Amino acid sequence: MSDLPVPDSPNAFLSARGDRHFDGLADKFSASLYGHLRGELRLALLDRLLPEMLDLHGQPVLDVGAGLGQQAAWFVERGHAVTLAEPAAEMLERAREGIQQLEASGSADYLHASLQDLAEQAPGPWPLVVCHAVLEWLSDPRAGLEHLASLLAPGGQLSLMVFNRDALRMSNVVKGNLDKALADRLEGKGQRQRLTPISPVTHDQLMGWADQLGLRFEAAAGIRVFHDYLRRPPETDADVETLFKLEHQYCRTEPHWRLGRYLLYTFSRAPLPQTPQGESPQ
């Protein structure tokens, strides 16, 4: 099945599988996320957390749903060979342009493909798969996680970040959308240029799926545990600096991390069992 948007469908932003892609929305995506403090804070937290939560030793990386390439660039700058997979052609080209301007020791390849296509187009197995802010845009996020698990090499790690449904509920309550929160009407519809995810997930959902798929939980953190609940934005550089310190201090601390707008996880696939020298595994 082709996963390109259906041109004559009522909603051309949804693929044939019902997933939300960002064809034609690169400028909107860039301005809405990375043109604000929230994007700066997200990248700053990831810059700190990824070395803490992953075993990084220059291994090849598959970046699934690479978007504008900010995360891929981070790995390329640190000497990794990164394959960027992204279904929106314009986003992938923006990522290519940005990464080609880097003076880095790593390298990058570019693959115009959806998550569901990677079993054929980039099967690996991969020692490190990165999938940040993708599952919540799929019609079936559980199946998406199953695809990711299939790409991992034995002993490989998965860096997974998802949009937190519980945080979305809290945000709606803070904004006064009480009936919407009570009815749990939290999903976006994927229409027009709205950027509310169509499939936000909870921590408990994700942990249940990971257990079913044989993924081993290693670590978790919250991304923006305070910022998105502020009644007014920081007004001075000193306020911004203080907010950053708060986010850094509490992003892995109970109970705060659980209400991060995004939840960042490290999962791994069990290594192959060791056998006595001279024997082959059955």
Secondary structure by P-SEA (a helix, b strand, c coil): ccccccccccccccccccbbbbcccaaaaaaaccccaaaaaaaaaaaacccccccccccbbbbccccccaaaaaaaaaccbbbbbbccaaaaaaaaaaaaaccccccccccccccccccccccccccbbbbcccccccccaaaaaaaaaaaccccbbbbbbbbcaaaaaaaaaaacaaaaaaacccccccccccccccccccaaaaaaaaaaaccccccbbbccccccccccccccaaaaaaaaaaaaaccccccccccccbbbbbbbcccccccccccccc
